[in-house]
């Protein structure tokens, strides 16, 4: 039985706490958050606290707080293996005196939306083989996709994730703004969004690229630009240029 303490009350911490509370071979010993109200819903499944001095003994302490708080929070933990869940913070940013590691989940988490942990990649790193195996065993209690990724790889993976998730979502937002402006339901675009996402699981993204920029259809491009506001035009031009420049490299 692996004893786990989760530190944090945000989206990642909440989903991990819920998953581990139901997992075989894991004992969720405690959840900590500075704001106790964030974790009150967990009091029926585990011990909760807002005092970091009252953390209970565990095999693994999982820090799921903001990147800026990781160093300070980790410096308060005295024993056992301490890991964080950030995609962009180095393992050595952990300031605990003991063992260190990474337990990064490559997914976008929203508190009120359930996730399927079987489909989430777990990116793990540790200072020694024994701790690496411990984190792998822990990850396998709730997931199936396990990767051993070093800090340099993880930082670059996180940048890639920003492009395919955060930036892509902003494109959805722009699309929704255009639809709303002209009283067109955004849901009309759902099948296209889904098809695009599914297509790149079977094709290289470069091979899957379509559209006026790919075809260098200048008439359509100019017609589109005429329909956009200044900010939207800048983004459209930048993305179009990038697609065309990549096309020239083929």
Secondary structure as UniProt FT lines:
FT   STRAND          2..7
FT   HELIX           11..22
FT   TURN            24..25
FT   STRAND          26..32
FT   HELIX           36..42
FT   TURN            43..45
FT   STRAND          47..49
FT   HELIX           52..54
FT   STRAND          60..63
FT   HELIX           67..69
FT   HELIX           70..74
FT   TURN            75..76
FT   STRAND          81..84
FT   HELIX           91..93
FT   STRAND          99..106
FT   TURN            111..112
FT   HELIX           117..119
FT   STRAND          121..126
FT   HELIX           129..140
FT   TURN            141..142
FT   STRAND          145..148
FT   HELIX           151..161
FT   HELIX           162..167
FT   HELIX           168..181
FT   TURN            182..183
FT   HELIX           186..189
FT   HELIX           190..199
FT   TURN            200..202
FT   HELIX           205..208
FT   HELIX           212..215
FT   HELIX           218..226
FT   HELIX           230..248
//
